Amino acid sequence: MASADETGETDVGEAIDILLVEPNPGDTRLFEENFRDAKLMNAVHAVTDGEEALDFLHGRDEYEGAPRPDLILLEPQLPGTSGMEVLSELKNEPPLDEIRVIVLTSSEMGEEIVRSHGLEADEYIRKPVETAEFIDFVREVEDFWFAIVKNESDD
């Protein structure tokens, strides 16, 4: 249930865990900074490639005991294990198939490429290019998450 704090901002109660799968360290920093300033209470866990994402999701090696993320922001073009391979594993393996996935596309073609592999994400959001676009991006993620929470609370 959403509540308002003393600043009038709305939150969704408990913090959500976000797994950011992003190979670019500069973009990772911008994502983390903008999510820190967001209305959404969150913990961002960042990894740089598909293999590391799978290790995080399965709690392997250095990620033993890592929380299961509520939301994954997935860049499809990753070094090594691709974002498509990560998405395929997520969608074919319970309980990982319950995790919401937003694929970060660099263009409309990005969404088509993911779908051409027979895969489907929960949402496709265009990856910000300019620093100012990160604020709008975070709002889109917040809107997506608030819609999920609202739909689940209406059930």
BELMOCOR-V788752 format. One record per residue. N is the residue number from 1. RES is the residue in one small letter. OMEGA is omega in degrees with one decimal (* if undefined). BURIAL is + if it has 24 or more other ideal C-beta (glycine too) atoms within 12 Angstrom, else -. Layout:
# BELMOCOR-V788752
{{N RES OMEGA BURIAL} {N RES OMEGA BURIAL}}
This chain:
# BELMOCOR-V788752
{{1 m -178.2 -} {2 a 177.4 -} {3 s 180.0 -} {4 a 175.6 -} {5 d -175.3 -} {6 e 177.5 -} {7 t -178.7 -} {8 g 179.0 -} {9 e 179.4 -} {10 t 173.6 -} {11 d -175.5 +} {12 v 178.9 +} {13 g -176.4 -} {14 e 177.4 -} {15 a 175.8 -} {16 i 176.7 +} {17 d 179.3 +} {18 i 173.1 +} {19 l 177.6 +} {20 l 178.2 +} {21 v -170.3 +} {22 e -177.8 +} {23 p -175.8 +} {24 n -177.9 -} {25 p 178.3 -} {26 g 177.6 -} {27 d 178.6 +} {28 t 179.5 +} {29 r 179.3 -} {30 l 176.3 +} {31 f -177.0 +} {32 e 180.0 +} {33 e -177.9 -} {34 n 175.6 +} {35 f 177.4 +} {36 r -178.3 -} {37 d -174.1 -} {38 a 175.4 +} {39 k -176.9 +} {40 l 175.2 +} {41 m -174.8 +} {42 n 170.4 +} {43 a -179.2 -} {44 v 175.4 +} {45 h -175.1 +} {46 a 172.4 +} {47 v -171.1 +} {48 t -179.5 +} {49 d -175.9 +} {50 g -179.5 +} {51 e 177.9 +} {52 e 177.4 +} {53 a 179.6 +} {54 l 175.4 +} {55 d 179.2 +} {56 f -175.9 +} {57 l 179.7 +} {58 h 179.6 -} {59 g -178.6 -} {60 r 173.1 -} {61 d -176.1 -} {62 e -178.4 -} {63 y 176.9 -} {64 e -178.5 -} {65 g 178.6 -} {66 a 179.4 -} {67 p 173.0 -} {68 r -177.6 +} {69 p 174.4 +} {70 d -173.8 +} {71 l 177.0 +} {72 i 171.7 +} {73 l -168.9 +} {74 l 170.8 +} {75 e -176.1 +} {76 p -178.1 +} {77 q -176.5 +} {78 l 173.2 +} {79 p 178.7 -} {80 g 178.6 -} {81 t -174.1 +} {82 s 175.4 +} {83 g 177.5 +} {84 m 178.7 +} {85 e 177.2 +} {86 v -179.3 +} {87 l 178.8 +} {88 s 179.5 +} {89 e 178.5 +} {90 l -174.1 +} {91 k -177.8 +} {92 n -175.2 -} {93 e 174.5 -} {94 p -2.2 -} {95 p -179.8 -} {96 l -178.3 +} {97 d 178.4 -} {98 e -178.4 -} {99 i 178.3 +} {100 r -177.8 +} {101 v 171.0 +} {102 i 176.7 +} {103 v 179.2 +} {104 l -178.9 +} {105 t 176.8 +} {106 s 178.8 -} {107 s 176.1 -} {108 e 178.0 -} {109 m -179.3 -} {110 g 178.6 +} {111 e 179.6 +} {112 e 179.2 -} {113 i 179.3 -} {114 v -178.4 +} {115 r -179.5 -} {116 s 176.7 -} {117 h 179.8 -} {118 g -178.1 -} {119 l 179.9 +} {120 e 174.7 -} {121 a 177.2 +} {122 d -176.9 +} {123 e 174.4 +} {124 y 179.5 +} {125 i 179.4 +} {126 r -178.8 -} {127 k 179.2 +} {128 p 177.3 +} {129 v 179.4 -} {130 e -179.6 -} {131 t -178.4 -} {132 a -179.3 -} {133 e -179.0 -} {134 f 178.7 +} {135 i 177.6 -} {136 d 179.1 -} {137 f -179.6 +} {138 v 177.1 +} {139 r 178.1 -} {140 e 178.3 +} {141 v 178.1 +} {142 e 179.7 +} {143 d 177.9 -} {144 f -177.3 +} {145 w 178.6 +} {146 f 178.2 +} {147 a 177.1 -} {148 i -178.4 +} {149 v 179.4 +} {150 k 179.4 -} {151 n 179.4 -} {152 e -179.3 -} {153 s 178.3 -} {154 d -177.9 -} {155 d * -}}
